[in-house]
Amino acid sequence: MSHFEPFDFKQSEELLKTSEHLGYKLPFSKDISSLFERTDINGTEVPNRFAVHPMEGCDAYQNGAPSKWTHRRYQRYAEGGSGLIWFEATAVTNESRSNPRQLSINNENMRFFKALVNEVRAAASNRFGRSHRVYCVLQLTHSGRYSQSVLGSKPKVAQFNPFLDGNPEEIQIIRDEELDHLQDDFLEAARLAFHSGFDAVDIKCCHGYLINELLGAFNRKNSQYGGSFENRSRFMTEVFQKVDANTQALDLCSRISVFDGIPYPYGFGFAKKTSLDIDMTEITVFLRRLMILGGSLFNISAGNPHAKPHISRPYDRAFPGTGIPEEHPLEGVIRLIKTASHLQSQFPEVPFVGTGYSWLRQFFPYVGAAVIQQKKAAFIGLGRSSLAYPDAPLDLMEKGHLDKNKVCITCSRCSELMKKRVKTGCVMQDPFVYGAEYKKSKNE
Ligand SMILES: Cc1cc2nc3c(=O)[nH]c(=O)nc-3n(C[C@H](O)[C@H](O)[C@H](O)COP(=O)(O)O)c2cc1C
Protein backbone atom coordinates (compact mmCIF):
# COMPACT_ATOMS: atom_id res chain seq x y z
CA MET A 1 0.00 0.00 0.00
CA SER A 2 1.35 3.42 -0.97
CA HIS A 3 1.23 6.58 1.17
CA PHE A 4 -0.70 9.74 0.50
CA GLU A 5 1.29 12.53 -1.14
CA PRO A 6 -0.16 15.61 -2.79
CA PHE A 7 0.65 16.48 -6.41
CA ASP A 8 4.18 17.86 -6.55
CA PHE A 9 5.56 17.29 -10.03
CA LYS A 10 7.34 20.04 -11.92
CA GLN A 11 8.43 17.78 -14.76
CA SER A 12 6.62 14.90 -16.41
CA GLU A 13 9.64 12.66 -15.70
CA GLU A 14 8.91 12.93 -11.96
CA LEU A 15 5.33 11.84 -12.53
CA LEU A 16 6.41 8.88 -14.66
CA LYS A 17 9.00 7.85 -12.08
CA THR A 18 6.47 7.90 -9.25
CA SER A 19 4.10 5.86 -11.37
CA GLU A 20 6.84 3.29 -11.96
CA HIS A 21 7.45 3.13 -8.20
CA LEU A 22 3.78 2.32 -7.87
CA GLY A 23 4.30 -0.53 -10.32
CA TYR A 24 2.74 0.94 -13.45
CA LYS A 25 4.19 2.37 -16.61
CA LEU A 26 1.87 5.32 -17.11
CA PRO A 27 0.91 5.77 -20.78
CA PHE A 28 2.54 9.01 -21.92
CA SER A 29 2.97 10.72 -25.29
CA LYS A 30 4.34 14.15 -26.14
CA ASP A 31 2.37 13.92 -29.40
CA ILE A 32 -1.18 14.86 -28.43
CA SER A 33 -2.73 14.77 -31.91
CA SER A 34 -4.73 11.62 -31.06
CA LEU A 35 -6.91 13.76 -28.75
CA PHE A 36 -8.14 15.61 -31.81
CA GLU A 37 -8.95 12.59 -33.94
CA ARG A 38 -12.56 12.34 -34.97
CA THR A 39 -14.42 9.17 -34.13
CA ASP A 40 -17.97 7.95 -34.01
CA ILE A 41 -20.46 6.57 -31.53
CA ASN A 42 -22.88 4.14 -33.14
CA GLY A 43 -22.47 5.95 -36.46
CA THR A 44 -22.70 9.54 -35.14
CA GLU A 45 -19.51 11.51 -35.67
CA VAL A 46 -17.79 13.08 -32.66
CA PRO A 47 -15.25 15.86 -33.35
CA ASN A 48 -12.57 14.88 -30.81
CA ARG A 49 -11.73 12.69 -27.80
CA PHE A 50 -12.48 15.08 -24.94
CA ALA A 51 -15.51 14.24 -22.84
CA VAL A 52 -16.98 16.41 -20.13
CA HIS A 53 -18.01 14.05 -17.34
CA PRO A 54 -21.43 14.43 -15.74
CA MET A 55 -21.12 16.92 -12.86
CA GLU A 56 -24.10 17.94 -10.77
CA GLY A 57 -24.35 21.72 -10.48
CA CYS A 58 -27.14 21.99 -7.87
CA ASP A 59 -28.55 24.94 -9.74
CA ALA A 60 -31.81 23.67 -11.25
CA TYR A 61 -35.17 25.24 -10.51
CA GLN A 62 -37.56 23.57 -8.08
CA ASN A 63 -39.43 22.11 -11.07
CA GLY A 64 -36.24 20.35 -12.24
CA ALA A 65 -35.59 22.64 -15.22
CA PRO A 66 -32.13 24.10 -15.93
CA SER A 67 -31.58 27.63 -14.62
CA LYS A 68 -29.38 30.40 -16.05
CA TRP A 69 -26.52 28.95 -13.99
CA THR A 70 -26.98 25.54 -15.58
CA HIS A 71 -26.90 27.22 -18.99
CA ARG A 72 -23.75 29.07 -18.05
CA ARG A 73 -21.93 25.87 -17.10
CA TYR A 74 -22.86 24.04 -20.28
CA GLN A 75 -22.14 26.99 -22.49
CA ARG A 76 -18.62 27.12 -21.05
CA TYR A 77 -18.14 23.40 -21.73
CA ALA A 78 -19.38 23.81 -25.31
CA GLU A 79 -17.18 26.82 -26.01
CA GLY A 80 -14.22 25.01 -24.45
CA GLY A 81 -14.14 22.52 -27.32
CA SER A 82 -15.05 19.10 -25.84
CA GLY A 83 -16.63 16.86 -28.47
CA LEU A 84 -18.74 14.89 -26.00
CA ILE A 85 -20.75 16.44 -23.20
CA TRP A 86 -22.23 14.04 -20.69
CA PHE A 87 -24.99 16.02 -18.97
CA GLU A 88 -25.22 15.58 -15.23
CA ALA A 89 -27.39 13.28 -13.12
CA THR A 90 -31.01 14.08 -13.92
CA ALA A 91 -33.71 12.45 -11.83
CA VAL A 92 -36.43 10.44 -13.52
CA THR A 93 -38.98 11.40 -10.83
CA ASN A 94 -39.24 14.18 -8.29
CA GLU A 95 -38.88 11.75 -5.35
CA SER A 96 -35.65 10.34 -6.72
CA ARG A 97 -33.83 13.68 -6.77
CA SER A 98 -30.71 13.94 -4.63
CA ASN A 99 -31.75 17.45 -3.65
CA PRO A 100 -34.33 20.07 -4.65
CA ARG A 101 -31.81 21.68 -6.99
CA GLN A 102 -31.02 18.56 -9.00
CA LEU A 103 -32.20 18.48 -12.61
CA SER A 104 -35.26 16.33 -13.20
CA ILE A 105 -36.91 15.82 -16.58
CA ASN A 106 -40.66 15.61 -17.09
CA ASN A 107 -43.33 16.44 -19.66
CA GLU A 108 -43.81 19.98 -18.36
CA ASN A 109 -40.16 21.05 -18.37
CA MET A 110 -38.86 19.07 -21.35
CA ARG A 111 -38.84 22.17 -23.56
CA PHE A 112 -36.22 23.76 -21.32
CA PHE A 113 -33.91 20.76 -21.79
CA LYS A 114 -34.44 21.09 -25.53
CA ALA A 115 -33.43 24.76 -25.36
CA LEU A 116 -30.30 23.80 -23.38
CA VAL A 117 -29.22 21.15 -25.91
CA ASN A 118 -29.82 23.56 -28.81
CA GLU A 119 -27.84 26.25 -27.07
CA VAL A 120 -24.92 23.90 -26.39
CA ARG A 121 -24.74 22.74 -30.01
CA ALA A 122 -25.04 26.30 -31.31
CA ALA A 123 -22.35 27.63 -28.95
CA ALA A 124 -19.94 24.90 -30.07
CA SER A 125 -20.56 25.24 -33.79
CA ASN A 126 -20.41 29.05 -33.64
CA ARG A 127 -16.96 28.74 -32.19
CA PHE A 128 -15.54 25.72 -34.01
CA GLY A 129 -17.55 25.50 -37.23
CA ARG A 130 -20.50 23.43 -38.36
CA SER A 131 -18.54 20.20 -38.52
CA HIS A 132 -18.03 20.42 -34.75
CA ARG A 133 -21.27 18.84 -33.57
CA VAL A 134 -21.21 18.02 -29.86
CA TYR A 135 -22.45 14.55 -28.93
CA CYS A 136 -24.84 15.01 -25.99
CA VAL A 137 -25.67 12.35 -23.39
CA LEU A 138 -28.20 12.80 -20.60
CA GLN A 139 -27.53 10.88 -17.40
CA LEU A 140 -30.79 9.52 -15.94
CA THR A 141 -30.80 8.61 -12.28
CA HIS A 142 -32.63 7.49 -9.18
CA SER A 143 -30.60 8.70 -6.21
CA GLY A 144 -31.66 5.78 -4.00
CA ARG A 145 -30.20 6.05 -0.51
CA TYR A 146 -28.98 9.56 -1.37
CA SER A 147 -32.40 10.89 -2.37
CA GLN A 148 -33.79 13.87 -0.54
CA SER A 149 -36.55 13.00 1.91
CA VAL A 150 -39.93 13.94 0.54
CA LEU A 151 -42.51 14.85 3.18
CA GLY A 152 -40.62 12.95 5.85
CA SER A 153 -40.28 9.75 3.80
CA LYS A 154 -37.18 7.57 4.16
CA PRO A 155 -34.66 7.12 1.33
CA LYS A 156 -35.24 4.02 -0.78
CA VAL A 157 -32.40 1.51 -0.84
CA ALA A 158 -31.77 -1.80 -2.57
CA GLN A 159 -30.76 -3.60 0.62
CA PHE A 160 -29.70 -2.90 4.18
CA ASN A 161 -25.96 -2.22 4.16
CA PRO A 162 -24.06 -2.20 7.47
CA PHE A 163 -21.18 -0.29 5.81
CA LEU A 164 -23.53 2.58 4.96
CA ASP A 165 -26.56 2.39 7.20
CA GLY A 166 -26.33 3.26 10.86
CA ASN A 167 -29.83 2.27 11.69
CA PRO A 168 -32.08 -0.06 9.66
CA GLU A 169 -35.04 2.00 10.89
CA GLU A 170 -33.86 5.00 8.90
CA ILE A 171 -34.03 3.39 5.48
CA GLN A 172 -36.71 1.75 3.43
CA ILE A 173 -36.01 -1.17 1.12
CA ILE A 174 -37.58 -0.45 -2.24
CA ARG A 175 -40.21 -3.06 -3.17
CA ASP A 176 -40.13 -5.09 -6.39
CA GLU A 177 -43.38 -3.49 -7.59
CA GLU A 178 -41.81 -0.05 -7.16
CA LEU A 179 -38.81 -1.18 -9.22
CA ASP A 180 -41.13 -2.53 -11.93
CA HIS A 181 -42.80 0.86 -12.05
CA LEU A 182 -39.49 2.69 -11.95
CA GLN A 183 -38.46 0.94 -15.17
CA ASP A 184 -41.28 2.83 -16.89
CA ASP A 185 -40.13 6.10 -15.33
CA PHE A 186 -36.70 5.55 -16.90
CA LEU A 187 -38.35 4.73 -20.22
CA GLU A 188 -40.45 7.89 -20.10
CA ALA A 189 -37.44 10.04 -19.16
CA ALA A 190 -35.49 8.49 -22.06
CA ARG A 191 -38.32 9.32 -24.45
CA LEU A 192 -38.31 12.94 -23.22
CA ALA A 193 -34.53 13.11 -23.55
CA PHE A 194 -34.81 11.89 -27.13
CA HIS A 195 -37.40 14.56 -27.95
CA SER A 196 -35.17 17.16 -26.31
CA GLY A 197 -32.44 16.39 -28.84
CA PHE A 198 -30.00 14.30 -26.81
CA ASP A 199 -28.03 11.73 -28.79
CA ALA A 200 -28.02 9.24 -25.94
CA VAL A 201 -29.26 8.46 -22.46
CA ASP A 202 -27.16 6.99 -19.70
CA ILE A 203 -28.97 4.69 -17.31
CA LYS A 204 -26.78 5.70 -14.37
CA CYS A 205 -25.27 2.68 -12.65
CA CYS A 206 -22.48 4.18 -10.58
CA HIS A 207 -21.45 5.74 -7.28
CA GLY A 208 -23.84 3.90 -4.98
CA TYR A 209 -27.07 5.30 -6.37
CA LEU A 210 -30.05 2.98 -6.61
CA ILE A 211 -29.39 1.17 -9.89
CA ASN A 212 -25.75 0.69 -9.01
CA GLU A 213 -26.69 -0.56 -5.56
CA LEU A 214 -28.93 -3.19 -7.11
CA LEU A 215 -25.89 -4.71 -8.84
CA GLY A 216 -24.45 -5.55 -5.43
CA ALA A 217 -27.77 -6.53 -3.80
CA PHE A 218 -26.59 -10.03 -2.82
CA ASN A 219 -28.56 -9.77 0.41
CA ARG A 220 -31.86 -8.60 -1.05
CA LYS A 221 -34.17 -11.44 -0.09
CA ASN A 222 -37.25 -12.87 -1.83
CA SER A 223 -36.90 -10.52 -4.74
CA GLN A 224 -36.51 -10.84 -8.46
CA TYR A 225 -34.00 -7.97 -8.18
CA GLY A 226 -31.67 -9.50 -5.60
CA GLY A 227 -29.37 -12.47 -4.94
CA SER A 228 -28.28 -14.07 -8.20
CA PHE A 229 -26.40 -12.15 -10.91
CA GLU A 230 -29.44 -12.63 -13.16
CA ASN A 231 -31.62 -10.87 -10.60
CA ARG A 232 -29.12 -8.17 -9.62
CA SER A 233 -28.66 -7.15 -13.25
CA ARG A 234 -32.36 -7.45 -14.13
CA PHE A 235 -33.28 -3.80 -13.67
CA MET A 236 -30.62 -2.56 -16.09
CA THR A 237 -31.16 -5.22 -18.71
CA GLU A 238 -34.93 -4.73 -18.70
CA VAL A 239 -34.64 -0.95 -18.92
CA PHE A 240 -32.18 -1.30 -21.81
CA GLN A 241 -34.63 -3.63 -23.58
CA LYS A 242 -37.53 -1.24 -23.08
CA VAL A 243 -35.68 1.90 -24.13
CA ASP A 244 -34.16 0.17 -27.15
CA ALA A 245 -37.56 -1.13 -28.27
CA ASN A 246 -39.28 2.25 -27.86
CA THR A 247 -36.75 4.87 -28.94
CA GLN A 248 -34.54 3.18 -31.47
CA ALA A 249 -32.92 6.36 -32.77
CA LEU A 250 -31.60 7.15 -29.29
CA ASP A 251 -28.22 5.70 -28.32
CA LEU A 252 -28.10 3.82 -25.05
CA CYS A 253 -25.24 4.00 -22.64
CA SER A 254 -24.28 3.75 -19.02
CA ARG A 255 -21.86 5.14 -16.50
CA ILE A 256 -20.88 2.23 -14.34
CA SER A 257 -18.92 1.78 -11.13
CA VAL A 258 -16.90 -1.31 -11.92
CA PHE A 259 -16.56 -1.87 -8.18
CA ASP A 260 -17.99 0.18 -5.37
CA GLY A 261 -15.31 -0.21 -2.70
CA ILE A 262 -17.61 -2.10 -0.31
CA PRO A 263 -16.75 -5.74 0.44
CA TYR A 264 -18.90 -8.69 -0.59
CA PRO A 265 -21.74 -9.39 0.17
CA TYR A 266 -22.69 -5.72 0.62
CA GLY A 267 -20.99 -4.26 -2.43
CA PHE A 268 -20.26 -5.00 -6.07
CA GLY A 269 -17.05 -5.90 -7.87
CA PHE A 270 -14.83 -7.38 -5.18
CA ALA A 271 -13.74 -10.99 -5.25
CA LYS A 272 -15.92 -13.02 -2.92
CA LYS A 273 -13.15 -14.88 -1.14
CA THR A 274 -10.41 -12.31 -0.71
CA SER A 275 -12.85 -9.47 -0.38
CA LEU A 276 -10.64 -6.53 -1.42
CA ASP A 277 -9.42 -7.67 -4.85
CA ILE A 278 -11.29 -6.22 -7.81
CA ASP A 279 -13.02 -8.96 -9.76
CA MET A 280 -14.17 -8.00 -13.24
CA THR A 281 -15.88 -11.28 -14.12
CA GLU A 282 -19.44 -10.11 -13.55
CA ILE A 283 -18.93 -6.64 -14.98
CA THR A 284 -17.59 -8.16 -18.19
CA VAL A 285 -20.64 -10.41 -18.59
CA PHE A 286 -22.88 -7.48 -17.67
CA LEU A 287 -21.35 -5.16 -20.27
CA ARG A 288 -21.58 -7.85 -22.95
CA ARG A 289 -25.30 -8.21 -22.21
CA LEU A 290 -25.88 -4.48 -22.32
CA MET A 291 -24.10 -4.29 -25.67
CA ILE A 292 -26.31 -7.03 -27.09
CA LEU A 293 -29.28 -4.97 -25.87
CA GLY A 294 -28.09 -1.87 -27.72
CA GLY A 295 -25.46 -0.32 -25.40
CA SER A 296 -23.17 1.75 -27.58
CA LEU A 297 -21.03 3.77 -25.16
CA PHE A 298 -19.82 3.17 -21.59
CA ASN A 299 -18.27 5.52 -19.09
CA ILE A 300 -16.12 3.70 -16.57
CA SER A 301 -15.99 4.87 -12.99
CA ALA A 302 -15.52 3.26 -9.60
CA GLY A 303 -16.37 3.59 -5.96
CA ASN A 304 -19.06 5.28 -3.96
CA PRO A 305 -17.98 8.88 -3.36
CA HIS A 306 -20.27 9.16 -0.33
CA ALA A 307 -18.30 6.36 1.36
CA LYS A 308 -14.75 6.52 -0.10
CA PRO A 309 -14.42 9.62 -2.31
CA HIS A 310 -10.72 9.05 -3.10
CA ILE A 311 -11.62 5.94 -5.15
CA SER A 312 -13.95 7.86 -7.47
CA ARG A 313 -12.00 11.11 -7.61
CA PRO A 314 -8.39 11.10 -6.39
CA TYR A 315 -7.65 14.40 -4.68
CA ASP A 316 -5.02 16.44 -2.82
CA ARG A 317 -7.23 18.12 -0.28
CA ALA A 318 -9.71 15.97 1.57
CA PHE A 319 -13.31 16.92 1.83
CA PRO A 320 -13.83 18.11 5.47
CA GLY A 321 -14.51 15.15 7.71
CA THR A 322 -13.18 12.60 5.23
CA GLY A 323 -9.58 12.30 6.43
CA ILE A 324 -6.43 11.63 4.47
CA PRO A 325 -6.84 8.76 1.99
CA GLU A 326 -4.93 5.57 2.70
CA GLU A 327 -3.12 5.61 -0.66
CA HIS A 328 -1.21 7.84 -3.07
CA PRO A 329 -3.69 9.70 -5.30
CA LEU A 330 -1.73 8.51 -8.33
CA GLU A 331 -2.53 4.95 -7.29
CA GLY A 332 -6.22 5.85 -7.58
CA VAL A 333 -5.64 7.44 -10.99
CA ILE A 334 -3.77 4.35 -12.18
CA ARG A 335 -6.55 2.06 -10.93
CA LEU A 336 -9.15 4.02 -12.90
CA ILE A 337 -7.01 4.06 -16.06
CA LYS A 338 -6.25 0.34 -15.80
CA THR A 339 -9.89 -0.59 -15.18
CA ALA A 340 -11.16 1.27 -18.25
CA SER A 341 -8.26 -0.05 -20.27
CA HIS A 342 -8.99 -3.66 -19.31
CA LEU A 343 -12.64 -3.32 -20.35
CA GLN A 344 -11.90 -1.39 -23.54
CA SER A 345 -9.51 -4.17 -24.59
CA GLN A 346 -12.26 -6.76 -23.98
CA PHE A 347 -14.69 -4.79 -26.17
CA PRO A 348 -12.63 -2.95 -28.79
CA GLU A 349 -15.66 -2.32 -31.02
CA VAL A 350 -17.54 -0.18 -28.45
CA PRO A 351 -16.18 3.18 -27.21
CA PHE A 352 -15.37 3.63 -23.51
CA VAL A 353 -14.85 6.89 -21.66
CA GLY A 354 -12.06 6.82 -19.09
CA THR A 355 -12.06 8.61 -15.72
CA GLY A 356 -9.43 9.89 -13.29
CA TYR A 357 -7.51 12.46 -15.31
CA SER A 358 -8.10 15.70 -13.38
CA TRP A 359 -5.55 14.90 -10.66
CA LEU A 360 -2.83 14.81 -13.34
CA ARG A 361 -3.20 18.59 -13.84
CA GLN A 362 -1.13 19.95 -16.77
CA PHE A 363 0.10 16.44 -17.64
CA PHE A 364 -3.31 14.92 -18.35
CA PRO A 365 -3.18 15.60 -22.11
CA TYR A 366 0.03 13.55 -22.51
CA VAL A 367 -1.37 10.62 -20.55
CA GLY A 368 -4.75 10.93 -22.30
CA ALA A 369 -3.16 11.09 -25.76
CA ALA A 370 -1.21 7.88 -25.10
CA VAL A 371 -4.33 6.19 -23.73
CA ILE A 372 -6.14 7.02 -26.99
CA GLN A 373 -3.15 5.92 -29.13
CA GLN A 374 -2.90 2.63 -27.28
CA LYS A 375 -6.67 2.13 -27.49
CA LYS A 376 -7.04 1.92 -23.73
CA ALA A 377 -10.13 4.16 -24.01
CA ALA A 378 -11.88 6.05 -26.81
CA PHE A 379 -12.53 9.26 -24.83
CA ILE A 380 -10.72 11.07 -22.03
CA GLY A 381 -13.36 12.08 -19.50
CA LEU A 382 -12.76 15.19 -17.40
CA GLY A 383 -14.84 16.01 -14.35
CA ARG A 384 -13.43 18.60 -11.95
CA SER A 385 -11.04 19.79 -14.65
CA SER A 386 -14.05 20.76 -16.77
CA LEU A 387 -15.35 22.98 -13.97
CA ALA A 388 -11.95 24.60 -13.39
CA TYR A 389 -10.69 24.78 -16.96
CA PRO A 390 -13.52 24.17 -19.43
CA ASP A 391 -11.46 25.52 -22.31
CA ALA A 392 -8.57 23.11 -21.77
CA PRO A 393 -9.30 21.44 -25.17
CA LEU A 394 -9.30 24.87 -26.84
CA ASP A 395 -5.96 25.83 -25.28
CA LEU A 396 -4.49 22.50 -26.38
CA MET A 397 -5.83 23.08 -29.88
CA GLU A 398 -4.45 26.61 -30.11
CA LYS A 399 -1.30 26.56 -27.98
CA GLY A 400 -0.44 22.87 -27.79
CA HIS A 401 -0.22 22.84 -23.98
CA LEU A 402 -2.21 23.76 -20.88
CA ASP A 403 -1.74 26.78 -18.68
CA LYS A 404 -0.70 25.30 -15.35
CA ASN A 405 -2.20 28.25 -13.51
CA LYS A 406 -5.66 27.27 -14.76
CA VAL A 407 -5.70 23.57 -13.91
CA CYS A 408 -7.85 21.89 -11.27
CA ILE A 409 -5.92 21.46 -8.02
CA THR A 410 -8.33 18.79 -6.70
CA CYS A 411 -9.10 20.87 -3.61
CA SER A 412 -12.56 19.25 -3.15
CA ARG A 413 -14.26 22.61 -2.70
CA CYS A 414 -16.64 21.83 -5.59
CA SER A 415 -17.65 18.68 -3.68
CA GLU A 416 -18.18 20.77 -0.55
CA LEU A 417 -20.55 23.06 -2.45
CA MET A 418 -22.41 20.07 -3.84
CA LYS A 419 -22.71 18.51 -0.40
CA LYS A 420 -24.23 21.76 0.87
CA ARG A 421 -26.65 21.62 -2.06
CA VAL A 422 -25.72 25.05 -3.31
CA LYS A 423 -24.61 26.24 -6.75
CA THR A 424 -21.60 24.08 -7.60
CA GLY A 425 -18.53 24.96 -9.65
CA CYS A 426 -14.86 25.79 -9.31
CA VAL A 427 -14.17 27.98 -6.29
CA MET A 428 -10.57 28.64 -7.33
CA GLN A 429 -10.86 29.31 -11.07
CA ASP A 430 -14.36 30.76 -11.26
CA PRO A 431 -14.20 32.85 -8.06
CA PHE A 432 -16.75 35.54 -8.82
CA VAL A 433 -19.55 32.99 -8.98
CA TYR A 434 -18.37 30.02 -6.93
CA GLY A 435 -15.81 31.65 -4.64
CA ALA A 436 -18.60 33.93 -3.51
CA GLU A 437 -20.94 30.95 -3.10
CA TYR A 438 -18.29 29.13 -1.05
CA LYS A 439 -17.76 32.12 1.24
CA LYS A 440 -21.49 32.45 1.73
CA SER A 441 -21.83 28.74 2.51
CA LYS A 442 -19.04 28.96 5.12
CA ASN A 443 -20.76 31.87 6.87
CA GLU A 444 -24.11 30.11 7.12
C1 LIG B 1 -19.22 18.42 -7.82
C2 LIG B 1 -19.28 17.06 -8.45
C3 LIG B 1 -20.44 16.63 -9.07
C4 LIG B 1 -20.50 15.36 -9.67
N1 LIG B 1 -21.66 14.96 -10.29
C5 LIG B 1 -21.70 13.75 -10.92
C6 LIG B 1 -22.85 13.35 -11.63
O1 LIG B 1 -23.85 14.06 -11.75
N2 LIG B 1 -22.82 12.12 -12.22
C7 LIG B 1 -21.72 11.31 -12.18
O2 LIG B 1 -21.74 10.20 -12.75
N3 LIG B 1 -20.60 11.70 -11.54
C8 LIG B 1 -20.56 12.90 -10.93
N4 LIG B 1 -19.41 13.32 -10.36
C9 LIG B 1 -18.16 12.52 -10.54
C10 LIG B 1 -17.39 13.05 -11.76
O3 LIG B 1 -18.15 12.89 -12.94
C11 LIG B 1 -16.05 12.32 -11.97
O4 LIG B 1 -16.27 10.95 -12.07
C12 LIG B 1 -15.06 12.57 -10.83
O5 LIG B 1 -14.99 13.92 -10.50
C13 LIG B 1 -13.67 12.03 -11.24
O6 LIG B 1 -13.22 12.63 -12.42
P1 LIG B 1 -12.15 13.84 -12.36
O7 LIG B 1 -10.95 13.28 -11.69
O8 LIG B 1 -11.92 14.22 -13.79
O9 LIG B 1 -12.77 14.93 -11.56
C14 LIG B 1 -19.35 14.54 -9.70
C15 LIG B 1 -18.19 14.98 -9.07
C16 LIG B 1 -18.12 16.22 -8.45
C17 LIG B 1 -16.83 16.68 -7.83
The ligand as a MOL file (V3000), in Angstrom:
LIG
                    3D

  0  0  0     0  0            999 V3000
M  V30 BEGIN CTAB
M  V30 COUNTS 31 33 0 0 0
M  V30 BEGIN ATOM
M  V30 1 C -19.2200 18.4220 -7.8160 0
M  V30 2 C -19.2780 17.0610 -8.4550 0
M  V30 3 C -20.4440 16.6290 -9.0690 0
M  V30 4 C -20.5020 15.3590 -9.6750 0
M  V30 5 N -21.6630 14.9570 -10.2850 0
M  V30 6 C -21.7020 13.7530 -10.9220 0
M  V30 7 C -22.8550 13.3460 -11.6340 0
M  V30 8 O -23.8540 14.0580 -11.7510 0
M  V30 9 N -22.8220 12.1220 -12.2190 0
M  V30 10 C -21.7170 11.3060 -12.1810 0
M  V30 11 O -21.7440 10.2010 -12.7460 0
M  V30 12 N -20.6000 11.6990 -11.5430 0
M  V30 13 C -20.5610 12.9000 -10.9330 0
M  V30 14 N -19.4080 13.3180 -10.3570 0
M  V30 15 C -18.1590 12.5190 -10.5410 0
M  V30 16 C -17.3900 13.0500 -11.7640 0
M  V30 17 O -18.1460 12.8940 -12.9380 0
M  V30 18 C -16.0510 12.3210 -11.9670 0
M  V30 19 O -16.2670 10.9470 -12.0710 0
M  V30 20 C -15.0640 12.5660 -10.8320 0
M  V30 21 O -14.9860 13.9180 -10.4980 0
M  V30 22 C -13.6690 12.0270 -11.2350 0
M  V30 23 O -13.2210 12.6250 -12.4170 0
M  V30 24 P -12.1550 13.8370 -12.3630 0
M  V30 25 O -10.9510 13.2780 -11.6870 0
M  V30 26 O -11.9220 14.2200 -13.7870 0
M  V30 27 O -12.7660 14.9320 -11.5650 0
M  V30 28 C -19.3530 14.5390 -9.6970 0
M  V30 29 C -18.1860 14.9830 -9.0740 0
M  V30 30 C -18.1220 16.2230 -8.4540 0
M  V30 31 C -16.8340 16.6770 -7.8270 0
M  V30 END ATOM
M  V30 BEGIN BOND
M  V30 1 1 1 2
M  V30 2 1 2 3
M  V30 3 2 2 30
M  V30 4 2 3 4
M  V30 5 1 4 5
M  V30 6 1 4 28
M  V30 7 2 5 6
M  V30 8 1 6 7
M  V30 9 1 6 13
M  V30 10 2 7 8
M  V30 11 1 7 9
M  V30 12 1 9 10
M  V30 13 2 10 11
M  V30 14 1 10 12
M  V30 15 2 12 13
M  V30 16 1 13 14
M  V30 17 1 14 15
M  V30 18 1 14 28
M  V30 19 1 15 16
M  V30 20 1 16 17
M  V30 21 1 16 18
M  V30 22 1 18 19
M  V30 23 1 18 20
M  V30 24 1 20 21
M  V30 25 1 20 22
M  V30 26 1 22 23
M  V30 27 1 23 24
M  V30 28 2 24 25
M  V30 29 1 24 26
M  V30 30 1 24 27
M  V30 31 2 28 29
M  V30 32 1 29 30
M  V30 33 1 30 31
M  V30 END BOND
M  V30 END CTAB
M  END
